[in-house]
Amino acid sequence: MAQRRGTPAEVRGAGNRTLHFSIRLPKALVKDGKGDLRVRYGFVIDQDRCIGCHACTVACKEEHNVAVGVFRTWVKYIEKGAYPNVSRHFGVMRCNHCDAAPCIEICPTSALFKRDNGIVDFDNSRCIGCKSCMQACPYDALYIDPATSTAAKCNFCAHRVEANIEPACVIVCPTQAIVTGDLDDPQSRVSRIVATGKVATRKPHKGTQPKLFYVGIEGDLLAPSMMRPEPSAMWADHNPLSDGRPATGDDARSAAPGSARIVYDVARAAPWGAIPAAYLWTKSIAAGVPLAAALLLGLGGAAAGDELLLGVASPLLALGFLAATVVLLIADLKQPWRFYYLITKPNLRSWLVWGAYILMIYGALALGWFACGFFLGSIPPALAIAAAAFAICSACYSAFLFAQAKARDLWQSPVFIWHLLVQALIGGAALLIIAAVALGAGPATIFAAARILLAALAIGLVMILIELALPPMSEDFRRAADLISRGELSVRFWLAVVLIGTIVPGGLLAVGLAERTRALMAAAALLGLMGLWVFENIFIKAGQAVPLS
């Protein structure tokens, strides 16, 4: 054992009596002469010792006043085998205090930060409640505190560590299954366990460098995508062979030797819902309208006399959908009145911050486009080029933001950036066609926009189908993609996105171009916008459907 020392402390006992006692602490916790902690703090959880008593969960809730329904640490149960040869396994789940924490990188206001001692902590006074950290954490460790509407998680009981007291979960564990200490101190117990024992970490392929190590944990607990939840946890429901008949279907999978079943876990809701999907949709249109207009101006596809459409209506539409995008972004925050922290307290590593900067510059360029079109009757080429460039940036920066959401494998696709660009062209060209028909624009402009929309629909469909057909980059990606192609989201995908949102409008555009029918092209544009809306919702939902813990 590492050298320890006693530290006086006091807690409230029964009847509000103050109890005085000493807690022995690892030498690694002792401060140097300058008052700085010289440690890289980490956890080892010995699942061979763990009895699944939930003492750590209760102590954590009491120590931090954690609300009902949310958890900083929790115990997960799984069962394996078939009756009567069944085994139960426990896994203690919590923040991994990663050396390369993705939650810190994506947090737009630096509300999450790493202390000098390696603890990943949070400052809820800076949190805007964007929930992006929840999408970045592969371990499902973060939640939104219902009392403060800000993100929270295990912070290693940092206030106790500063007072040279061990975390609450360590103190209460009846079997001493939780070990803490300095991972860089070769004399510490935790360091010796990691160096000499057989330890495992959760999802090391994510590159987060977690500092939570497990001894003796069942492998299936580290790979949640390999398990499936049970409709009931009653033992009588898991005896498919008791009546002598062979098990079939789901029962066969439950009865298969070595199969894992989740029998106790905590509820985890998807952080993002319809608002982020709507945000992607409105942003695609806001970026796409001037982009399509710039293509028409640059390629000479616009008819003479359509200055009202291209010089005034298109930037106005872009500004309107950009404003809707900003409203949706703020509305999805748990602390919407802190939205300006993106500017006043920015974390320049977060693509949420860079996205805000890009949208502001793009909005200014769109406003300049409108001013030139309204007052001058023409758009300077330099302004059109700059606006088109920032329209592309506005459409595509979300690919880098979603790439920082390392927990969601579906969103890590290297071609996602091209999806966003094509979606912007679909949304922009479709809305430009509708505006052109409404304003009575010349046929040359409408037909040119229709060709852009037809090409974008075809390219977008091919890209989606190829990506779904290619070998998956991971099991989580495969399960999310299967939800879209053959699972519970497949009807909406094949019917609303592929058929009604792509194939039908593609056919209407082809007929409309051949017969020069404006009504058909306007109908195709409306269907294209609908298909884009449904796809954004499916994409957001499928990405979050695969369990993380």
Secondary structure, 3 states (H helix, E strand, C coil): CCCEEEEEEEEECHHHCEEEEEEEEEHHHCCCCCCCCCCCEEEEEECCCCCCCCHHHHHHHHHHCCCCCCCCEEEEEEEEEECCEEEEEEEEEECCCCCCCHHHHHCCCCCEEECCCCCEEECCCCCCCCCHHHHHCCCCCCEEECCCCEEECCCCCHHHHHCCCCCHHHHHCCCCCEEEEECCCCCCHHHHHHHHCCEECCCHHHCCCCCEEEECCCHHHHCHHHCEECCCCCHHHHCCCCCCCCCCHHHHHHHCCCCEEEEECCCCCCCCCHHHHHHHHHHHHHHHHHHHHHHHHHHCCCCCCCHHHHHHHHHHHHHHHHHHHHHHHHHCCCCHHHCCHHHHCCCCCCHHHHHHHHHHHHHHHHHHHHHHHHHHCCCCHHHHHHHHHHHHHHHHHHHHHHHHCCCCHHHHCCCHHHHHHHHHHHHHHHHHHHHHHHHCCCHHHHHHHHHHHHHHHHHHHHHHHHHHHCCCCCHHHHHHHHHHHCCCCHHHHHHHHHHHHHHHHHHHHHHHHHHCCHHHHHHHHHHHHHHHHHHHHHHHHHHCCCCCC
